[in-house]
Amino acid sequence: MIVAAFLRWTETARTQDRARAAAALAKAYIGGRMRPEEKQAAQIGMTYLLDDPAPQVRLALAEALAREACAPRAIMMSLAEDQMEIACPVILFSPVLTDGDLVDIAGRGTTETRALVASRGNVSVSVAAALAEIGDAAEIEVLLENPAARFTARTLKRIADRHGRDEGVRARLLDRADLSAETRQLLVQYVAEALIGSDLVLGAIGERRLERIAREASDAASIALLSDVHGEELNRLIEHLQTAGRLTPAFLMHSLCAGRTDFFSAALSAISGMDERRVRSILATGRFHAVRALIEATGIARDVSAIFVEAIVQWREIFQAPADYHLENIAHRIVGKFRMSSELSDAGAALLDLVERLAIAEERRLARDYASGIALAAA
């Protein structure tokens, strides 16, 4: 009888009165002081209000129930699929919606809907993974800005794959401390591509020089990442670099000059197919021809393999030298060994040019560090 009277009343009541009644009915339902039959009657009344022609009525219902764990699931699901103003508080706050519900809502919804899902106070691993697969860059930015969103390394890699060229997404990914080396290296590559695509930079530097600078800057950034990468993560990174065609002689030489010997030996093992323990043994104690054969087994041409052998010899000396031996001397020593050689091919000369640029860059870094030390001492 109460339900029947309520339904008859809604047919003639004003919109504002119906909205107040909807809020009062919802609050009474969640208050917990109703008898079972009264609660059932209230739920029937709220279900009826889902078809009210006035959005204000449905909005009042949504706002009253949005944060309540005891709200009727069927009603919340219906409100979540209503027009955006009404669905907003439900999608954003409702604890009734499961991860499966949120994934379905995101899949069927609009950009605004997915942004609301991404903004929830608790975004689970599975919901974040679903958004990473279907979300546009704007929604992914919202997701990455949400401190309550949880990600796996695979999800972050997927976001980088899909939206790493977007400046906003890329910046937010690079700010994360939990980014894998593989994903960070991919983003570094996108930064280099963005640099090459800049008309302003292109006009100031020129296409060929810009490509070289961007390539070497990308290599330097990637190699800097290697200092904190070990074990299985290192193997995954090498696999990624190999698939992307990044394990070039220039990249390998850069890593060797930078002292990333663990990476260098693991990369040689991956490229050549030889057991890594065997590779390490040859690099540590092998004679000239054995080391050269190992280098050439990776596809590095004979006209540049001797430069790699020299770099490896220099590292052996470093490992056996006193503690005050300067590591930065390795690039200078390689240049000094080959600069006056008349037997270098064009490829060998190009590789030696790279080594010399590395040596100069290291000199400039040391000079800056020295100047900073003097300034601090004088302060």
WOFENRA-V591287 format. One record per backbone hydrogen bond with DSSP energy under -0.5 kcal/mol. CO is the residue of the C=O (numbers start at 0). NH is the residue of the N-H. E is the energy in kcal/mol with one decimal. If there is no record, write none. Layout:
co=CO nh=NH e=E
co=CO nh=NH e=E
//
This chain:
co=0 nh=4 e=-2.4
co=1 nh=5 e=-2.5
co=2 nh=6 e=-2.7
co=3 nh=7 e=-2.1
co=4 nh=8 e=-2.2
co=5 nh=9 e=-2.2
co=6 nh=10 e=-0.8
co=7 nh=10 e=-0.5
co=7 nh=11 e=-0.5
co=8 nh=11 e=-1.4
co=8 nh=12 e=-1.8
co=13 nh=17 e=-2.4
co=14 nh=18 e=-2.4
co=15 nh=19 e=-2.1
co=16 nh=20 e=-2.3
co=17 nh=21 e=-2.4
co=18 nh=22 e=-2.1
co=19 nh=23 e=-2.4
co=20 nh=24 e=-2.7
co=21 nh=25 e=-2.2
co=22 nh=26 e=-2.4
co=23 nh=27 e=-2.2
co=24 nh=28 e=-2.0
co=25 nh=29 e=-2.2
co=26 nh=30 e=-0.9
co=27 nh=31 e=-0.5
co=28 nh=31 e=-0.7
co=34 nh=38 e=-2.7
co=35 nh=39 e=-2.2
co=36 nh=40 e=-1.9
co=37 nh=41 e=-2.6
co=38 nh=42 e=-2.3
co=39 nh=43 e=-2.1
co=40 nh=44 e=-2.2
co=41 nh=45 e=-2.5
co=42 nh=46 e=-2.5
co=43 nh=47 e=-2.2
co=44 nh=48 e=-1.7
co=45 nh=49 e=-0.7
co=46 nh=49 e=-0.9
co=47 nh=50 e=-1.6
co=48 nh=51 e=-1.8
co=52 nh=54 e=-0.6
co=53 nh=56 e=-1.1
co=53 nh=57 e=-1.2
co=54 nh=58 e=-2.7
co=55 nh=59 e=-2.1
co=56 nh=60 e=-1.8
co=57 nh=61 e=-2.4
co=58 nh=62 e=-2.8
co=59 nh=63 e=-1.7
co=60 nh=64 e=-1.6
co=61 nh=65 e=-1.8
co=64 nh=67 e=-1.8
co=66 nh=68 e=-0.5
co=67 nh=70 e=-1.0
co=71 nh=75 e=-2.1
co=72 nh=76 e=-2.6
co=73 nh=77 e=-1.7
co=74 nh=78 e=-2.4
co=75 nh=79 e=-2.2
co=76 nh=80 e=-0.7
co=77 nh=80 e=-0.8
co=78 nh=81 e=-1.5
co=82 nh=85 e=-1.1
co=82 nh=86 e=-2.5
co=83 nh=87 e=-2.3
co=84 nh=88 e=-0.5
co=85 nh=89 e=-0.6
co=86 nh=90 e=-3.0
co=87 nh=91 e=-2.4
co=88 nh=92 e=-1.9
co=89 nh=93 e=-2.2
co=91 nh=120 e=-0.6
co=97 nh=101 e=-2.5
co=98 nh=102 e=-2.4
co=99 nh=103 e=-2.1
co=100 nh=104 e=-2.9
co=101 nh=105 e=-2.6
co=102 nh=106 e=-2.3
co=103 nh=107 e=-2.3
co=104 nh=108 e=-1.5
co=109 nh=113 e=-2.4
co=110 nh=114 e=-2.1
co=111 nh=115 e=-1.9
co=112 nh=116 e=-2.1
co=113 nh=117 e=-2.4
co=114 nh=118 e=-0.8
co=115 nh=118 e=-0.7
co=116 nh=119 e=-1.2
co=121 nh=123 e=-0.7
co=122 nh=149 e=-2.1
co=123 nh=127 e=-2.6
co=124 nh=128 e=-2.1
co=125 nh=129 e=-1.9
co=126 nh=130 e=-2.5
co=127 nh=131 e=-2.2
co=128 nh=132 e=-1.1
co=129 nh=133 e=-1.5
co=130 nh=134 e=-3.1
co=135 nh=139 e=-2.4
co=136 nh=140 e=-2.2
co=137 nh=141 e=-1.6
co=138 nh=142 e=-2.3
co=139 nh=143 e=-2.7
co=140 nh=144 e=-1.8
co=141 nh=145 e=-0.7
co=142 nh=145 e=-0.9
co=144 nh=146 e=-0.7
co=145 nh=148 e=-1.6
co=147 nh=122 e=-1.4
co=151 nh=155 e=-2.1
co=152 nh=156 e=-2.1
co=153 nh=157 e=-2.2
co=154 nh=158 e=-2.4
co=155 nh=159 e=-2.2
co=156 nh=160 e=-2.4
co=157 nh=161 e=-2.3
co=158 nh=162 e=-3.2
co=159 nh=163 e=-1.8
co=162 nh=165 e=-1.7
co=165 nh=169 e=-2.8
co=166 nh=170 e=-2.3
co=167 nh=171 e=-1.9
co=168 nh=172 e=-2.3
co=169 nh=173 e=-2.5
co=170 nh=174 e=-1.0
co=172 nh=175 e=-1.7
co=175 nh=178 e=-0.5
co=179 nh=183 e=-2.6
co=180 nh=184 e=-2.5
co=181 nh=185 e=-1.8
co=182 nh=186 e=-2.1
co=183 nh=187 e=-2.1
co=184 nh=188 e=-1.9
co=185 nh=189 e=-1.7
co=186 nh=190 e=-2.2
co=187 nh=191 e=-2.1
co=188 nh=192 e=-2.1
co=189 nh=193 e=-2.4
co=190 nh=194 e=-2.1
co=191 nh=195 e=-2.3
co=192 nh=196 e=-1.8
co=194 nh=197 e=-1.2
co=196 nh=198 e=-0.6
co=197 nh=201 e=-2.5
co=198 nh=202 e=-2.5
co=199 nh=203 e=-1.5
co=200 nh=204 e=-2.2
co=201 nh=205 e=-2.1
co=205 nh=209 e=-2.3
co=206 nh=210 e=-2.4
co=207 nh=211 e=-1.8
co=208 nh=212 e=-2.7
co=209 nh=213 e=-3.0
co=210 nh=214 e=-2.3
co=211 nh=215 e=-2.7
co=212 nh=216 e=-2.6
co=213 nh=217 e=-2.4
co=214 nh=218 e=-2.4
co=215 nh=219 e=-2.6
co=216 nh=220 e=-2.4
co=217 nh=221 e=-2.5
co=218 nh=222 e=-2.8
co=219 nh=223 e=-2.0
co=220 nh=224 e=-1.1
co=221 nh=225 e=-0.6
co=222 nh=225 e=-0.9
co=223 nh=226 e=-0.9
co=224 nh=227 e=-1.3
co=225 nh=228 e=-1.4
co=227 nh=229 e=-0.5
co=229 nh=232 e=-1.0
co=229 nh=233 e=-0.9
co=230 nh=234 e=-1.7
co=231 nh=235 e=-2.3
co=232 nh=236 e=-2.3
co=233 nh=237 e=-2.5
co=234 nh=238 e=-2.2
co=235 nh=239 e=-2.3
co=236 nh=240 e=-2.8
co=237 nh=241 e=-2.7
co=238 nh=242 e=-2.4
co=239 nh=243 e=-2.2
co=240 nh=245 e=-3.1
co=240 nh=246 e=-0.6
co=241 nh=244 e=-1.1
co=245 nh=247 e=-2.2
co=247 nh=251 e=-2.6
co=248 nh=252 e=-2.5
co=249 nh=253 e=-2.4
co=250 nh=254 e=-2.4
co=251 nh=255 e=-2.0
co=252 nh=256 e=-2.8
co=253 nh=257 e=-1.8
co=254 nh=259 e=-2.6
co=255 nh=258 e=-1.2
co=258 nh=260 e=-1.7
co=259 nh=263 e=-2.3
co=260 nh=264 e=-2.5
co=261 nh=265 e=-2.2
co=262 nh=266 e=-2.9
co=263 nh=267 e=-2.4
co=264 nh=268 e=-2.0
co=265 nh=269 e=-2.2
co=266 nh=270 e=-2.5
co=267 nh=271 e=-2.6
co=268 nh=272 e=-2.1
co=274 nh=278 e=-2.2
co=275 nh=279 e=-2.8
co=276 nh=280 e=-2.0
co=277 nh=281 e=-2.3
co=278 nh=282 e=-2.5
co=279 nh=283 e=-2.1
co=280 nh=284 e=-2.6
co=280 nh=285 e=-0.6
co=281 nh=285 e=-2.0
co=286 nh=290 e=-2.7
co=287 nh=291 e=-2.7
co=288 nh=292 e=-2.3
co=289 nh=293 e=-2.0
co=290 nh=294 e=-2.5
co=291 nh=295 e=-2.5
co=292 nh=296 e=-1.4
co=294 nh=297 e=-1.3
co=294 nh=299 e=-1.0
co=295 nh=298 e=-1.7
co=300 nh=303 e=-1.5
co=300 nh=304 e=-1.3
co=301 nh=305 e=-0.7
co=303 nh=306 e=-1.0
co=303 nh=307 e=-1.1
co=304 nh=308 e=-2.2
co=305 nh=309 e=-2.2
co=306 nh=310 e=-2.0
co=307 nh=311 e=-2.3
co=308 nh=312 e=-2.4
co=309 nh=313 e=-2.4
co=310 nh=314 e=-1.9
co=311 nh=315 e=-2.1
co=312 nh=316 e=-2.0
co=313 nh=317 e=-1.9
co=314 nh=318 e=-2.5
co=315 nh=319 e=-1.3
co=316 nh=320 e=-0.8
co=317 nh=320 e=-0.9
co=321 nh=324 e=-1.7
co=324 nh=326 e=-0.7
co=325 nh=328 e=-1.5
co=326 nh=329 e=-1.6
co=327 nh=330 e=-0.5
co=327 nh=331 e=-0.7
co=328 nh=332 e=-2.7
co=329 nh=333 e=-2.1
co=330 nh=334 e=-2.3
co=331 nh=335 e=-2.9
co=332 nh=336 e=-1.8
co=333 nh=337 e=-1.7
co=334 nh=338 e=-2.8
co=337 nh=340 e=-1.9
co=344 nh=348 e=-2.7
co=345 nh=349 e=-2.3
co=346 nh=350 e=-2.1
co=347 nh=351 e=-2.3
co=348 nh=352 e=-2.1
co=349 nh=353 e=-1.7
co=350 nh=354 e=-2.1
co=351 nh=355 e=-2.4
co=352 nh=356 e=-2.2
co=353 nh=357 e=-2.2
co=354 nh=358 e=-2.2
co=355 nh=359 e=-2.5
co=356 nh=360 e=-2.5
co=357 nh=361 e=-2.1
co=358 nh=362 e=-2.1
co=359 nh=363 e=-2.3
co=360 nh=364 e=-2.1
co=361 nh=365 e=-2.5
co=362 nh=366 e=-2.2
co=363 nh=367 e=-2.3
co=364 nh=368 e=-2.6
co=365 nh=369 e=-2.4
co=366 nh=370 e=-2.5
co=367 nh=371 e=-2.5
co=368 nh=372 e=-2.2
co=369 nh=373 e=-2.1
co=370 nh=374 e=-2.4
co=371 nh=375 e=-2.3
co=372 nh=376 e=-2.1
co=373 nh=377 e=-1.9
co=374 nh=378 e=-1.0
//
